[in-house]
């Protein structure tokens, strides 16, 4: 499934040749009212969490002065290990996107700049999606809210079996 670019009514659309980078120059210059981006973006594994399928990215872009307003959603399935019982966690992450990126060459210097997804007039949709997804991963991924974890004495998964020691440790 490829990406679909849909401009707002009356807007001209120019798509860059590079994957997942779009030219927003005309939008920032005020020559377009807005731009809608639908894309599928691969997200690299991060901190033990994998993303088995590409993220579905839907963004609506509008310019407001020197700001590029980005609203939309990102949906991506994830796979990792539970922080309590080490069991597999397969879930779907749904993110609402509400970002403002300030345009201007002085704000785009280096990879740690405040605005590192906009280079010149090119918005890197893949980089934006990866940053937002990775920053939304919970610190302690759980298989379920009431996960009982592993018994500290015998190592049994308390979600699937009950152990005889009841978690008591010799002291």
Secondary structure, 3 states (H helix, E strand, C coil): CCCEEEECCCCCCCECCCCCEEECHHHHCCCCCCEEEEEEECCCCECCEECCCCEEEEEEEEEECCEEEEEEEEEEEEEEECCCCCCEEEEEEEEEEEEEEECCHHHCCCCCCCCCCEECCEEEHHHHHHHHHHHHCCCCCCCCCCCCCECCCCCCECCCCCCCCCCCCCC
